[in-house]
Amino acid sequence: MRRLQVMLTLCLSAFFGLTGCGTTEKARFYTLSPMAASENRAPLGITVSVTMVNLAEYLDRPQIVTRTSPHEISISEFDRWAEPLNDALPRLVAENLSILLGSAKVATSSWQGPAEPDYSVFFEVIRFDGTVGGDVSLQYIYAIMDGKGRTVSKVERSVATEPTAGPGYEAMVSAGSRAIGAMSREIAEAVRSTQRK
């Protein structure tokens, strides 16, 4: 009987020792970054409102999405966005446009200025993913309108692709920031072109 108790105790100790050693992996959180302030351009002296009208549904989640094939995606349970993309993307585009247009008067759709903005920028994100160690692809549609959002100056569908230049999710998120920077440059040039006209 004593021998049976000792064996049972050893077995239970071994079991709990093994389960105790297996720790749960901690989630890692990432943020997208605006472009460098050194890209500041000649100021236009205009006000701009930025609105993201739609984000592809498969991206509307805290987990970072990667693409494993043209028709298959992978969702990382432990690599996550620090804030929803629905909030991060329009704010980041507004920050970038503020730099590129040389104006502090660029804001997201919650415009609180004393008057209507000179221009309204609307954009939709169709795809924003990539492969770890590969490329990040951003597919989007944008429109430049007057401050009331009625007269359309330009509508364009475009793609920005950036290499990750390294392994891991941090390099992938950095490439995503550069892709958003490329989209912001295209939108800023469209606003400047509209202003010249």
HUUR-V865720 format. One record per run of one state. SS is the DSSP state (H for helix, E for strand, - for the rest). FROM is the first residue (numbers start at 1). TO is the last residue. If there is no record, write none. Layout:
ss={SS & SS}
from={FROM & FROM}
to={TO & TO}
//
This chain:
ss={- & H & - & E & - & H & - & E & - & H & - & E & - & E & - & H & - & E & - & E & - & E & - & E & - & H & -}
from={1 & 2 & 22 & 28 & 31 & 37 & 40 & 48 & 56 & 57 & 60 & 63 & 70 & 72 & 82 & 85 & 101 & 106 & 109 & 119 & 131 & 135 & 147 & 152 & 164 & 168 & 197}
to={1 & 21 & 27 & 30 & 36 & 39 & 47 & 55 & 56 & 59 & 62 & 69 & 71 & 81 & 84 & 100 & 105 & 108 & 118 & 130 & 134 & 146 & 151 & 163 & 167 & 196 & 197}
//
